[in-house]
Amino acid sequence: MTTNPIYADKSSVNRIRAVRDALNGKPAVWSGLDDNTEDGYFEMLLILGFYKKFSINAAHHEQAEVQLELEEI
């Protein structure tokens, strides 16, 4: 299981919530580095799995903090 804090502009929060709702109970490919296959961490940060926790914290003025906990399958 992997837990990663992610920071996003507050203008993206509604899209993030829509993605979370669309992925309820569905496996997805999660990438921490997008398409940077040359990076030594690329494979470690590429996960096929479900989200176990996906919460959005609006405590910061300009950014939302997303707590994302993934379970690899």
mmJSON file of the N, C-alpha and C atoms, coordinates in Angstrom:
{"data_MODEL":{"atom_site":{
"group_PDB":["ATOM","ATOM","ATOM","ATOM","ATOM","ATOM","ATOM","ATOM","ATOM","ATOM","ATOM","ATOM","ATOM","ATOM","ATOM","ATOM","ATOM","ATOM","ATOM","ATOM","ATOM","ATOM","ATOM","ATOM","ATOM","ATOM","ATOM","ATOM","ATOM","ATOM","ATOM","ATOM","ATOM","ATOM","ATOM","ATOM","ATOM","ATOM","ATOM","ATOM","ATOM","ATOM","ATOM","ATOM","ATOM","ATOM","ATOM","ATOM","ATOM","ATOM","ATOM","ATOM","ATOM","ATOM","ATOM","ATOM","ATOM","ATOM","ATOM","ATOM","ATOM","ATOM","ATOM","ATOM","ATOM","ATOM","ATOM","ATOM","ATOM","ATOM","ATOM","ATOM","ATOM","ATOM","ATOM","ATOM","ATOM","ATOM","ATOM","ATOM","ATOM","ATOM","ATOM","ATOM","ATOM","ATOM","ATOM","ATOM","ATOM","ATOM","ATOM","ATOM","ATOM","ATOM","ATOM","ATOM","ATOM","ATOM","ATOM","ATOM","ATOM","ATOM","ATOM","ATOM","ATOM","ATOM","ATOM","ATOM","ATOM","ATOM","ATOM","ATOM","ATOM","ATOM","ATOM","ATOM","ATOM","ATOM","ATOM","ATOM","ATOM","ATOM","ATOM","ATOM","ATOM","ATOM","ATOM","ATOM","ATOM","ATOM","ATOM","ATOM","ATOM","ATOM","ATOM","ATOM","ATOM","ATOM","ATOM","ATOM","ATOM","ATOM","ATOM","ATOM","ATOM","ATOM","ATOM","ATOM","ATOM","ATOM","ATOM","ATOM","ATOM","ATOM","ATOM","ATOM","ATOM","ATOM","ATOM","ATOM","ATOM","ATOM","ATOM","ATOM","ATOM","ATOM","ATOM","ATOM","ATOM","ATOM","ATOM","ATOM","ATOM","ATOM","ATOM","ATOM","ATOM","ATOM","ATOM","ATOM","ATOM","ATOM","ATOM","ATOM","ATOM","ATOM","ATOM","ATOM","ATOM","ATOM","ATOM","ATOM","ATOM","ATOM","ATOM","ATOM","ATOM","ATOM","ATOM","ATOM","ATOM","ATOM","ATOM","ATOM","ATOM","ATOM","ATOM","ATOM","ATOM","ATOM","ATOM","ATOM","ATOM","ATOM","ATOM","ATOM","ATOM","ATOM","ATOM"],
"id":[1,2,3,4,5,6,7,8,9,10,11,12,13,14,15,16,17,18,19,20,21,22,23,24,25,26,27,28,29,30,31,32,33,34,35,36,37,38,39,40,41,42,43,44,45,46,47,48,49,50,51,52,53,54,55,56,57,58,59,60,61,62,63,64,65,66,67,68,69,70,71,72,73,74,75,76,77,78,79,80,81,82,83,84,85,86,87,88,89,90,91,92,93,94,95,96,97,98,99,100,101,102,103,104,105,106,107,108,109,110,111,112,113,114,115,116,117,118,119,120,121,122,123,124,125,126,127,128,129,130,131,132,133,134,135,136,137,138,139,140,141,142,143,144,145,146,147,148,149,150,151,152,153,154,155,156,157,158,159,160,161,162,163,164,165,166,167,168,169,170,171,172,173,174,175,176,177,178,179,180,181,182,183,184,185,186,187,188,189,190,191,192,193,194,195,196,197,198,199,200,201,202,203,204,205,206,207,208,209,210,211,212,213,214,215,216,217,218,219],
"type_symbol":["N","C","C","N","C","C","N","C","C","N","C","C","N","C","C","N","C","C","N","C","C","N","C","C","N","C","C","N","C","C","N","C","C","N","C","C","N","C","C","N","C","C","N","C","C","N","C","C","N","C","C","N","C","C","N","C","C","N","C","C","N","C","C","N","C","C","N","C","C","N","C","C","N","C","C","N","C","C","N","C","C","N","C","C","N","C","C","N","C","C","N","C","C","N","C","C","N","C","C","N","C","C","N","C","C","N","C","C","N","C","C","N","C","C","N","C","C","N","C","C","N","C","C","N","C","C","N","C","C","N","C","C","N","C","C","N","C","C","N","C","C","N","C","C","N","C","C","N","C","C","N","C","C","N","C","C","N","C","C","N","C","C","N","C","C","N","C","C","N","C","C","N","C","C","N","C","C","N","C","C","N","C","C","N","C","C","N","C","C","N","C","C","N","C","C","N","C","C","N","C","C","N","C","C","N","C","C","N","C","C","N","C","C","N","C","C","N","C","C"],
"label_atom_id":["N","CA","C","N","CA","C","N","CA","C","N","CA","C","N","CA","C","N","CA","C","N","CA","C","N","CA","C","N","CA","C","N","CA","C","N","CA","C","N","CA","C","N","CA","C","N","CA","C","N","CA","C","N","CA","C","N","CA","C","N","CA","C","N","CA","C","N","CA","C","N","CA","C","N","CA","C","N","CA","C","N","CA","C","N","CA","C","N","CA","C","N","CA","C","N","CA","C","N","CA","C","N","CA","C","N","CA","C","N","CA","C","N","CA","C","N","CA","C","N","CA","C","N","CA","C","N","CA","C","N","CA","C","N","CA","C","N","CA","C","N","CA","C","N","CA","C","N","CA","C","N","CA","C","N","CA","C","N","CA","C","N","CA","C","N","CA","C","N","CA","C","N","CA","C","N","CA","C","N","CA","C","N","CA","C","N","CA","C","N","CA","C","N","CA","C","N","CA","C","N","CA","C","N","CA","C","N","CA","C","N","CA","C","N","CA","C","N","CA","C","N","CA","C","N","CA","C","N","CA","C","N","CA","C","N","CA","C","N","CA","C","N","CA","C","N","CA","C","N","CA","C","N","CA","C"],
"label_alt_id":[null,null,null,null,null,null,null,null,null,null,null,null,null,null,null,null,null,null,null,null,null,null,null,null,null,null,null,null,null,null,null,null,null,null,null,null,null,null,null,null,null,null,null,null,null,null,null,null,null,null,null,null,null,null,null,null,null,null,null,null,null,null,null,null,null,null,null,null,null,null,null,null,null,null,null,null,null,null,null,null,null,null,null,null,null,null,null,null,null,null,null,null,null,null,null,null,null,null,null,null,null,null,null,null,null,null,null,null,null,null,null,null,null,null,null,null,null,null,null,null,null,null,null,null,null,null,null,null,null,null,null,null,null,null,null,null,null,null,null,null,null,null,null,null,null,null,null,null,null,null,null,null,null,null,null,null,null,null,null,null,null,null,null,null,null,null,null,null,null,null,null,null,null,null,null,null,null,null,null,null,null,null,null,null,null,null,null,null,null,null,null,null,null,null,null,null,null,null,null,null,null,null,null,null,null,null,null,null,null,null,null,null,null,null,null,null,null,null,null],
"label_comp_id":["MET","MET","MET","THR","THR","THR","THR","THR","THR","ASN","ASN","ASN","PRO","PRO","PRO","ILE","ILE","ILE","TYR","TYR","TYR","ALA","ALA","ALA","ASP","ASP","ASP","LYS","LYS","LYS","SER","SER","SER","SER","SER","SER","VAL","VAL","VAL","ASN","ASN","ASN","ARG","ARG","ARG","ILE","ILE","ILE","ARG","ARG","ARG","ALA","ALA","ALA","VAL","VAL","VAL","ARG","ARG","ARG","ASP","ASP","ASP","ALA","ALA","ALA","LEU","LEU","LEU","ASN","ASN","ASN","GLY","GLY","GLY","LYS","LYS","LYS","PRO","PRO","PRO","ALA","ALA","ALA","VAL","VAL","VAL","TRP","TRP","TRP","SER","SER","SER","GLY","GLY","GLY","LEU","LEU","LEU","ASP","ASP","ASP","ASP","ASP","ASP","ASN","ASN","ASN","THR","THR","THR","GLU","GLU","GLU","ASP","ASP","ASP","GLY","GLY","GLY","TYR","TYR","TYR","PHE","PHE","PHE","GLU","GLU","GLU","MET","MET","MET","LEU","LEU","LEU","LEU","LEU","LEU","ILE","ILE","ILE","LEU","LEU","LEU","GLY","GLY","GLY","PHE","PHE","PHE","TYR","TYR","TYR","LYS","LYS","LYS","LYS","LYS","LYS","PHE","PHE","PHE","SER","SER","SER","ILE","ILE","ILE","ASN","ASN","ASN","ALA","ALA","ALA","ALA","ALA","ALA","HIS","HIS","HIS","HIS","HIS","HIS","GLU","GLU","GLU","GLN","GLN","GLN","ALA","ALA","ALA","GLU","GLU","GLU","VAL","VAL","VAL","GLN","GLN","GLN","LEU","LEU","LEU","GLU","GLU","GLU","LEU","LEU","LEU","GLU","GLU","GLU","GLU","GLU","GLU","ILE","ILE","ILE"],
"label_asym_id":["A","A","A","A","A","A","A","A","A","A","A","A","A","A","A","A","A","A","A","A","A","A","A","A","A","A","A","A","A","A","A","A","A","A","A","A","A","A","A","A","A","A","A","A","A","A","A","A","A","A","A","A","A","A","A","A","A","A","A","A","A","A","A","A","A","A","A","A","A","A","A","A","A","A","A","A","A","A","A","A","A","A","A","A","A","A","A","A","A","A","A","A","A","A","A","A","A","A","A","A","A","A","A","A","A","A","A","A","A","A","A","A","A","A","A","A","A","A","A","A","A","A","A","A","A","A","A","A","A","A","A","A","A","A","A","A","A","A","A","A","A","A","A","A","A","A","A","A","A","A","A","A","A","A","A","A","A","A","A","A","A","A","A","A","A","A","A","A","A","A","A","A","A","A","A","A","A","A","A","A","A","A","A","A","A","A","A","A","A","A","A","A","A","A","A","A","A","A","A","A","A","A","A","A","A","A","A","A","A","A","A","A","A","A","A","A","A","A","A"],
"label_entity_id":["1","1","1","1","1","1","1","1","1","1","1","1","1","1","1","1","1","1","1","1","1","1","1","1","1","1","1","1","1","1","1","1","1","1","1","1","1","1","1","1","1","1","1","1","1","1","1","1","1","1","1","1","1","1","1","1","1","1","1","1","1","1","1","1","1","1","1","1","1","1","1","1","1","1","1","1","1","1","1","1","1","1","1","1","1","1","1","1","1","1","1","1","1","1","1","1","1","1","1","1","1","1","1","1","1","1","1","1","1","1","1","1","1","1","1","1","1","1","1","1","1","1","1","1","1","1","1","1","1","1","1","1","1","1","1","1","1","1","1","1","1","1","1","1","1","1","1","1","1","1","1","1","1","1","1","1","1","1","1","1","1","1","1","1","1","1","1","1","1","1","1","1","1","1","1","1","1","1","1","1","1","1","1","1","1","1","1","1","1","1","1","1","1","1","1","1","1","1","1","1","1","1","1","1","1","1","1","1","1","1","1","1","1","1","1","1","1","1","1"],
"label_seq_id":[1,1,1,2,2,2,3,3,3,4,4,4,5,5,5,6,6,6,7,7,7,8,8,8,9,9,9,10,10,10,11,11,11,12,12,12,13,13,13,14,14,14,15,15,15,16,16,16,17,17,17,18,18,18,19,19,19,20,20,20,21,21,21,22,22,22,23,23,23,24,24,24,25,25,25,26,26,26,27,27,27,28,28,28,29,29,29,30,30,30,31,31,31,32,32,32,33,33,33,34,34,34,35,35,35,36,36,36,37,37,37,38,38,38,39,39,39,40,40,40,41,41,41,42,42,42,43,43,43,44,44,44,45,45,45,46,46,46,47,47,47,48,48,48,49,49,49,50,50,50,51,51,51,52,52,52,53,53,53,54,54,54,55,55,55,56,56,56,57,57,57,58,58,58,59,59,59,60,60,60,61,61,61,62,62,62,63,63,63,64,64,64,65,65,65,66,66,66,67,67,67,68,68,68,69,69,69,70,70,70,71,71,71,72,72,72,73,73,73],
"pdbx_PDB_ins_code":[null,null,null,null,null,null,null,null,null,null,null,null,null,null,null,null,null,null,null,null,null,null,null,null,null,null,null,null,null,null,null,null,null,null,null,null,null,null,null,null,null,null,null,null,null,null,null,null,null,null,null,null,null,null,null,null,null,null,null,null,null,null,null,null,null,null,null,null,null,null,null,null,null,null,null,null,null,null,null,null,null,null,null,null,null,null,null,null,null,null,null,null,null,null,null,null,null,null,null,null,null,null,null,null,null,null,null,null,null,null,null,null,null,null,null,null,null,null,null,null,null,null,null,null,null,null,null,null,null,null,null,null,null,null,null,null,null,null,null,null,null,null,null,null,null,null,null,null,null,null,null,null,null,null,null,null,null,null,null,null,null,null,null,null,null,null,null,null,null,null,null,null,null,null,null,null,null,null,null,null,null,null,null,null,null,null,null,null,null,null,null,null,null,null,null,null,null,null,null,null,null,null,null,null,null,null,null,null,null,null,null,null,null,null,null,null,null,null,null],
"Cartn_x":[0.839,0.0,0.894,0.515,1.286,0.421,0.965,0.26,1.113,0.511,1.243,0.416,0.981,0.266,0.493,-0.548,-0.476,-1.056,-0.436,-0.934,-1.436,-2.631,-3.247,-3.831,-3.849,-4.491,-5.954,-6.472,-7.868,-8.809,-8.383,-9.218,-9.411,-8.606,-8.698,-9.543,-9.992,-10.667,-11.92,-12.736,-13.948,-13.623,-12.589,-12.173,-11.63,-10.865,-10.313,-11.446,-12.448,-13.605,-14.34,-14.458,-15.129,-14.346,-13.028,-12.183,-12.343,-12.324,-12.5,-13.826,-14.903,-16.216,-16.253,-15.61,-15.598,-14.801,-13.833,-12.973,-13.404,-14.54,-15.017,-15.092,-14.296,-14.333,-13.748,-13.058,-12.483,-10.966,-10.272,-8.813,-8.423,-7.269,-6.749,-5.231,-4.636,-3.185,-2.87,-2.038,-1.647,-0.164,0.171,1.555,2.009,3.1,3.65,4.567,4.949,5.879,5.376,4.126,3.561,4.328,4.947,5.591,7.116,7.68,9.127,9.734,9.804,10.287,11.788,12.5,13.945,14.286,13.352,13.592,13.705,14.675,14.896,13.739,12.873,11.723,10.445,10.5,9.282,8.508,9.175,8.476,7.923,8.654,8.192,6.939,6.823,5.702,4.577,4.647,3.586,2.841,1.579,0.819,-0.501,-0.829,-2.162,-2.883,-3.971,-4.673,-5.86,-6.355,-7.527,-7.095,-7.875,-7.614,-8.379,-7.709,-8.314,-8.743,-7.97,-8.292,-8.026,-8.946,-8.817,-9.558,-8.875,-9.517,-8.885,-9.684,-9.229,-9.357,-8.252,-8.211,-8.046,-8.963,-8.938,-8.369,-7.493,-6.964,-6.009,-5.386,-4.449,-5.198,-4.775,-5.506,-5.516,-4.381,-4.295,-4.229,-3.954,-3.802,-4.616,-5.074,-5.74,-4.721,-4.801,-3.942,-4.791,-4.349,-5.055,-4.269,-4.927,-4.303,-4.786,-3.85,-4.166,-3.446,-4.217,-3.667,-4.084,-3.093,-3.326,-2.999,-3.76,-3.471,-3.244,-2.029,-1.643,-2.267,-2.648,-3.188,-2.236],
"Cartn_y":[-1.16,0.0,1.236,2.231,3.447,4.643,5.551,6.777,7.955,8.863,10.011,11.28,12.34,13.618,14.283,14.88,15.555,16.949,17.939,19.306,19.722,20.307,20.719,22.11,22.855,24.164,24.0,24.951,24.848,24.861,25.381,25.368,23.96,22.994,21.614,20.715,21.222,20.384,19.697,20.398,19.764,18.64,18.81,17.72,16.542,16.815,15.747,14.964,15.668,14.989,14.131,14.597,13.825,12.555,12.664,11.473,10.484,10.988,10.115,9.364,10.071,9.432,8.404,8.714,7.798,6.525,6.604,5.455,4.653,4.956,4.177,2.7,1.89,0.441,-0.055,0.791,0.402,0.507,-0.465,-0.353,0.713,1.319,2.333,2.268,2.855,3.003,4.37,4.369,5.589,5.833,7.008,7.32,8.57,8.453,9.593,10.445,9.946,10.688,10.846,10.638,10.739,9.852,10.429,9.61,9.68,10.048,10.161,8.786,7.963,6.588,6.515,7.61,7.63,7.772,8.218,8.425,7.078,6.945,5.702,5.277,6.212,5.903,5.617,5.695,5.568,4.289,3.134,1.862,1.756,2.262,2.207,3.061,4.15,5.063,4.809,3.708,3.304,2.141,2.361,1.39,1.088,-0.179,-0.606,-1.03,-0.339,-0.699,0.198,0.077,0.793,1.864,2.917,3.839,3.34,3.362,2.975,4.214,5.282,6.563,7.644,8.57,9.65,10.845,11.598,12.73,14.036,15.09,16.409,17.373,18.018,18.963,20.37,21.26,22.632,23.619,23.182,24.036,25.12,24.887,25.868,26.823,28.062,29.09,28.847,28.578,28.459,27.014,26.079,24.689,23.76,22.7,21.635,20.52,19.894,18.749,17.494,16.616,15.369,14.249,13.507,12.323,11.12,10.47,9.362,8.109,7.106,5.821,4.786,4.135,3.189,1.771,0.824,-0.583,-1.23,-1.728,-2.328,-3.718,-4.049,-5.397,-6.181],
"Cartn_z":[0.0,0.0,0.0,-0.786,-0.916,-0.541,0.258,0.613,0.177,-0.581,-1.092,-0.953,-0.351,-0.377,-1.728,-2.262,-3.55,-3.36,-3.963,-3.88,-5.257,-5.29,-6.545,-6.395,-7.487,-7.467,-7.119,-6.369,-5.955,-7.153,-8.286,-9.489,-10.049,-9.607,-10.078,-9.179,-8.049,-7.054,-7.616,-8.366,-8.9,-9.87,-10.696,-11.601,-10.81,-9.775,-8.935,-8.272,-7.773,-7.158,-8.187,-9.42,-10.466,-10.798,-10.841,-11.085,-9.942,-8.716,-7.552,-7.641,-7.966,-8.073,-9.201,-10.323,-11.465,-11.179,-10.268,-9.982,-8.753,-8.174,-7.025,-7.382,-6.703,-6.884,-8.196,-8.936,-10.23,-10.189,-10.769,-10.831,-11.857,-11.638,-12.55,-12.548,-13.554,-13.6,-13.007,-11.982,-11.274,-11.539,-12.024,-12.354,-11.615,-10.899,-10.181,-11.036,-12.211,-13.068,-14.499,-14.745,-16.088,-17.064,-18.08,-19.105,-19.061,-17.941,-17.816,-17.552,-18.589,-18.441,-18.187,-18.374,-18.143,-16.659,-15.859,-14.438,-13.728,-12.855,-12.136,-11.237,-10.873,-10.016,-10.809,-12.132,-12.939,-12.624,-12.685,-12.456,-11.038,-10.06,-8.686,-8.486,-9.253,-9.103,-10.107,-10.823,-11.749,-11.103,-10.76,-9.975,-10.66,-10.741,-11.161,-9.896,-9.587,-8.367,-8.085,-6.861,-6.384,-5.397,-5.296,-4.198,-2.976,-1.852,-0.575,0.197,0.042,0.675,-0.357,-0.491,-1.471,-0.888,-0.027,0.63,0.157,0.2,-0.243,0.927,1.271,2.38,1.811,2.141,1.629,2.653,3.52,4.581,4.067,2.915,2.357,1.436,1.396,0.652,-0.864,-1.456,-2.917,-3.42,-2.54,-2.957,-2.079,-2.7,-1.961,-1.736,-0.578,-0.296,-0.432,-1.312,-1.558,-0.884,-0.016,0.583,-0.226,-0.846,-1.739,-1.249,-0.908,-0.483,-1.525,-2.124,-3.204,-2.775,-3.288,-3.075,-4.425,-4.61,-5.878,-6.031,-7.267,-7.509,-8.397],
"occupancy":[1.0,1.0,1.0,1.0,1.0,1.0,1.0,1.0,1.0,1.0,1.0,1.0,1.0,1.0,1.0,1.0,1.0,1.0,1.0,1.0,1.0,1.0,1.0,1.0,1.0,1.0,1.0,1.0,1.0,1.0,1.0,1.0,1.0,1.0,1.0,1.0,1.0,1.0,1.0,1.0,1.0,1.0,1.0,1.0,1.0,1.0,1.0,1.0,1.0,1.0,1.0,1.0,1.0,1.0,1.0,1.0,1.0,1.0,1.0,1.0,1.0,1.0,1.0,1.0,1.0,1.0,1.0,1.0,1.0,1.0,1.0,1.0,1.0,1.0,1.0,1.0,1.0,1.0,1.0,1.0,1.0,1.0,1.0,1.0,1.0,1.0,1.0,1.0,1.0,1.0,1.0,1.0,1.0,1.0,1.0,1.0,1.0,1.0,1.0,1.0,1.0,1.0,1.0,1.0,1.0,1.0,1.0,1.0,1.0,1.0,1.0,1.0,1.0,1.0,1.0,1.0,1.0,1.0,1.0,1.0,1.0,1.0,1.0,1.0,1.0,1.0,1.0,1.0,1.0,1.0,1.0,1.0,1.0,1.0,1.0,1.0,1.0,1.0,1.0,1.0,1.0,1.0,1.0,1.0,1.0,1.0,1.0,1.0,1.0,1.0,1.0,1.0,1.0,1.0,1.0,1.0,1.0,1.0,1.0,1.0,1.0,1.0,1.0,1.0,1.0,1.0,1.0,1.0,1.0,1.0,1.0,1.0,1.0,1.0,1.0,1.0,1.0,1.0,1.0,1.0,1.0,1.0,1.0,1.0,1.0,1.0,1.0,1.0,1.0,1.0,1.0,1.0,1.0,1.0,1.0,1.0,1.0,1.0,1.0,1.0,1.0,1.0,1.0,1.0,1.0,1.0,1.0,1.0,1.0,1.0,1.0,1.0,1.0,1.0,1.0,1.0,1.0,1.0,1.0],
"B_iso_or_equiv":[0.0,0.0,0.0,0.0,0.0,0.0,0.0,0.0,0.0,0.0,0.0,0.0,0.0,0.0,0.0,0.0,0.0,0.0,0.0,0.0,0.0,0.0,0.0,0.0,0.0,0.0,0.0,0.0,0.0,0.0,0.0,0.0,0.0,0.0,0.0,0.0,0.0,0.0,0.0,0.0,0.0,0.0,0.0,0.0,0.0,0.0,0.0,0.0,0.0,0.0,0.0,0.0,0.0,0.0,0.0,0.0,0.0,0.0,0.0,0.0,0.0,0.0,0.0,0.0,0.0,0.0,0.0,0.0,0.0,0.0,0.0,0.0,0.0,0.0,0.0,0.0,0.0,0.0,0.0,0.0,0.0,0.0,0.0,0.0,0.0,0.0,0.0,0.0,0.0,0.0,0.0,0.0,0.0,0.0,0.0,0.0,0.0,0.0,0.0,0.0,0.0,0.0,0.0,0.0,0.0,0.0,0.0,0.0,0.0,0.0,0.0,0.0,0.0,0.0,0.0,0.0,0.0,0.0,0.0,0.0,0.0,0.0,0.0,0.0,0.0,0.0,0.0,0.0,0.0,0.0,0.0,0.0,0.0,0.0,0.0,0.0,0.0,0.0,0.0,0.0,0.0,0.0,0.0,0.0,0.0,0.0,0.0,0.0,0.0,0.0,0.0,0.0,0.0,0.0,0.0,0.0,0.0,0.0,0.0,0.0,0.0,0.0,0.0,0.0,0.0,0.0,0.0,0.0,0.0,0.0,0.0,0.0,0.0,0.0,0.0,0.0,0.0,0.0,0.0,0.0,0.0,0.0,0.0,0.0,0.0,0.0,0.0,0.0,0.0,0.0,0.0,0.0,0.0,0.0,0.0,0.0,0.0,0.0,0.0,0.0,0.0,0.0,0.0,0.0,0.0,0.0,0.0,0.0,0.0,0.0,0.0,0.0,0.0,0.0,0.0,0.0,0.0,0.0,0.0],
"pdbx_formal_charge":[null,null,null,null,null,null,null,null,null,null,null,null,null,null,null,null,null,null,null,null,null,null,null,null,null,null,null,null,null,null,null,null,null,null,null,null,null,null,null,null,null,null,null,null,null,null,null,null,null,null,null,null,null,null,null,null,null,null,null,null,null,null,null,null,null,null,null,null,null,null,null,null,null,null,null,null,null,null,null,null,null,null,null,null,null,null,null,null,null,null,null,null,null,null,null,null,null,null,null,null,null,null,null,null,null,null,null,null,null,null,null,null,null,null,null,null,null,null,null,null,null,null,null,null,null,null,null,null,null,null,null,null,null,null,null,null,null,null,null,null,null,null,null,null,null,null,null,null,null,null,null,null,null,null,null,null,null,null,null,null,null,null,null,null,null,null,null,null,null,null,null,null,null,null,null,null,null,null,null,null,null,null,null,null,null,null,null,null,null,null,null,null,null,null,null,null,null,null,null,null,null,null,null,null,null,null,null,null,null,null,null,null,null,null,null,null,null,null,null],
"auth_seq_id":[1,1,1,2,2,2,3,3,3,4,4,4,5,5,5,6,6,6,7,7,7,8,8,8,9,9,9,10,10,10,11,11,11,12,12,12,13,13,13,14,14,14,15,15,15,16,16,16,17,17,17,18,18,18,19,19,19,20,20,20,21,21,21,22,22,22,23,23,23,24,24,24,25,25,25,26,26,26,27,27,27,28,28,28,29,29,29,30,30,30,31,31,31,32,32,32,33,33,33,34,34,34,35,35,35,36,36,36,37,37,37,38,38,38,39,39,39,40,40,40,41,41,41,42,42,42,43,43,43,44,44,44,45,45,45,46,46,46,47,47,47,48,48,48,49,49,49,50,50,50,51,51,51,52,52,52,53,53,53,54,54,54,55,55,55,56,56,56,57,57,57,58,58,58,59,59,59,60,60,60,61,61,61,62,62,62,63,63,63,64,64,64,65,65,65,66,66,66,67,67,67,68,68,68,69,69,69,70,70,70,71,71,71,72,72,72,73,73,73],
"auth_comp_id":["MET","MET","MET","THR","THR","THR","THR","THR","THR","ASN","ASN","ASN","PRO","PRO","PRO","ILE","ILE","ILE","TYR","TYR","TYR","ALA","ALA","ALA","ASP","ASP","ASP","LYS","LYS","LYS","SER","SER","SER","SER","SER","SER","VAL","VAL","VAL","ASN","ASN","ASN","ARG","ARG","ARG","ILE","ILE","ILE","ARG","ARG","ARG","ALA","ALA","ALA","VAL","VAL","VAL","ARG","ARG","ARG","ASP","ASP","ASP","ALA","ALA","ALA","LEU","LEU","LEU","ASN","ASN","ASN","GLY","GLY","GLY","LYS","LYS","LYS","PRO","PRO","PRO","ALA","ALA","ALA","VAL","VAL","VAL","TRP","TRP","TRP","SER","SER","SER","GLY","GLY","GLY","LEU","LEU","LEU","ASP","ASP","ASP","ASP","ASP","ASP","ASN","ASN","ASN","THR","THR","THR","GLU","GLU","GLU","ASP","ASP","ASP","GLY","GLY","GLY","TYR","TYR","TYR","PHE","PHE","PHE","GLU","GLU","GLU","MET","MET","MET","LEU","LEU","LEU","LEU","LEU","LEU","ILE","ILE","ILE","LEU","LEU","LEU","GLY","GLY","GLY","PHE","PHE","PHE","TYR","TYR","TYR","LYS","LYS","LYS","LYS","LYS","LYS","PHE","PHE","PHE","SER","SER","SER","ILE","ILE","ILE","ASN","ASN","ASN","ALA","ALA","ALA","ALA","ALA","ALA","HIS","HIS","HIS","HIS","HIS","HIS","GLU","GLU","GLU","GLN","GLN","GLN","ALA","ALA","ALA","GLU","GLU","GLU","VAL","VAL","VAL","GLN","GLN","GLN","LEU","LEU","LEU","GLU","GLU","GLU","LEU","LEU","LEU","GLU","GLU","GLU","GLU","GLU","GLU","ILE","ILE","ILE"],
"auth_asym_id":["A","A","A","A","A","A","A","A","A","A","A","A","A","A","A","A","A","A","A","A","A","A","A","A","A","A","A","A","A","A","A","A","A","A","A","A","A","A","A","A","A","A","A","A","A","A","A","A","A","A","A","A","A","A","A","A","A","A","A","A","A","A","A","A","A","A","A","A","A","A","A","A","A","A","A","A","A","A","A","A","A","A","A","A","A","A","A","A","A","A","A","A","A","A","A","A","A","A","A","A","A","A","A","A","A","A","A","A","A","A","A","A","A","A","A","A","A","A","A","A","A","A","A","A","A","A","A","A","A","A","A","A","A","A","A","A","A","A","A","A","A","A","A","A","A","A","A","A","A","A","A","A","A","A","A","A","A","A","A","A","A","A","A","A","A","A","A","A","A","A","A","A","A","A","A","A","A","A","A","A","A","A","A","A","A","A","A","A","A","A","A","A","A","A","A","A","A","A","A","A","A","A","A","A","A","A","A","A","A","A","A","A","A","A","A","A","A","A","A"],
"auth_atom_id":["N","CA","C","N","CA","C","N","CA","C","N","CA","C","N","CA","C","N","CA","C","N","CA","C","N","CA","C","N","CA","C","N","CA","C","N","CA","C","N","CA","C","N","CA","C","N","CA","C","N","CA","C","N","CA","C","N","CA","C","N","CA","C","N","CA","C","N","CA","C","N","CA","C","N","CA","C","N","CA","C","N","CA","C","N","CA","C","N","CA","C","N","CA","C","N","CA","C","N","CA","C","N","CA","C","N","CA","C","N","CA","C","N","CA","C","N","CA","C","N","CA","C","N","CA","C","N","CA","C","N","CA","C","N","CA","C","N","CA","C","N","CA","C","N","CA","C","N","CA","C","N","CA","C","N","CA","C","N","CA","C","N","CA","C","N","CA","C","N","CA","C","N","CA","C","N","CA","C","N","CA","C","N","CA","C","N","CA","C","N","CA","C","N","CA","C","N","CA","C","N","CA","C","N","CA","C","N","CA","C","N","CA","C","N","CA","C","N","CA","C","N","CA","C","N","CA","C","N","CA","C","N","CA","C","N","CA","C","N","CA","C","N","CA","C","N","CA","C","N","CA","C","N","CA","C"],
"pdbx_PDB_model_num":[1,1,1,1,1,1,1,1,1,1,1,1,1,1,1,1,1,1,1,1,1,1,1,1,1,1,1,1,1,1,1,1,1,1,1,1,1,1,1,1,1,1,1,1,1,1,1,1,1,1,1,1,1,1,1,1,1,1,1,1,1,1,1,1,1,1,1,1,1,1,1,1,1,1,1,1,1,1,1,1,1,1,1,1,1,1,1,1,1,1,1,1,1,1,1,1,1,1,1,1,1,1,1,1,1,1,1,1,1,1,1,1,1,1,1,1,1,1,1,1,1,1,1,1,1,1,1,1,1,1,1,1,1,1,1,1,1,1,1,1,1,1,1,1,1,1,1,1,1,1,1,1,1,1,1,1,1,1,1,1,1,1,1,1,1,1,1,1,1,1,1,1,1,1,1,1,1,1,1,1,1,1,1,1,1,1,1,1,1,1,1,1,1,1,1,1,1,1,1,1,1,1,1,1,1,1,1,1,1,1,1,1,1,1,1,1,1,1,1]
}}}
